[in-house]
Amino acid sequence: MTTTTPFSRRFLFGALLLLPLLTGIGKAHAGPDVASLVENGCDACHRLEASIPEEGRKGPDLFFSGNKFQKQWLLNWLQSPQPVRPSGYTSDPGFLEGKPTVAVPHPAADAPEAQALTEALMQMKVEGLETAPPEVAEPLSKGLRFKIKILFERDYGCIACHQTVNLVGEPRGGVSGPTLLNAGDRLQAEWVYNWLKTPARFEPKSRMPVFDLTEEERIQLTRYVMWHKTEKEEK
């Protein structure tokens, strides 16, 4: 006889509550295993479709998670959640004071639950994104990386909110936005390319500035973000 754990009961309860919502996601594609999307009541913190008001959310939107995240990173993260925002999410207590106090830590899923969640989340996508040019996936030479680093830090001031690395590989930069230290493992290049142009397409009330980037700058910044991997590739 199979024993139902408290975690599993919350998982199933959330699934029953959200089934009517997720079967009509509109421009987001829901996966066949709808229950895995609402493990432990995910709608309590995350928006699962764009039509839900942004007010009151406590975590990042998931209705475009299939565009944004890399599958392996998502699978690993769900089993061992680690902060992506060093100062916490914008709704966390103490965020404005720079005191990272997470109201409720993200629950960890076991391997089968994480697999089910990942498969479903990777099918949650928005349509009509621009196709990124092939060069966004190319490794950076040290010389070009240094030039883009100036663009990133000095010209557009991205380092004020995002953690990157200095010339000797040590972390530096702001902590109010998502860290970029593992962005190349976490994010998809095409999503970064689109986000840099129109962040409001994904989050209408995002704190992300809208920069007047040239096409070449957008490509270069995408490559720079994607360079931040656990095992970095260089020409």
Order of alpha helices (4+ residues) and beta strands (2+ residues): alpha-alpha-alpha-alpha-alpha-beta-beta-alpha-alpha-alpha
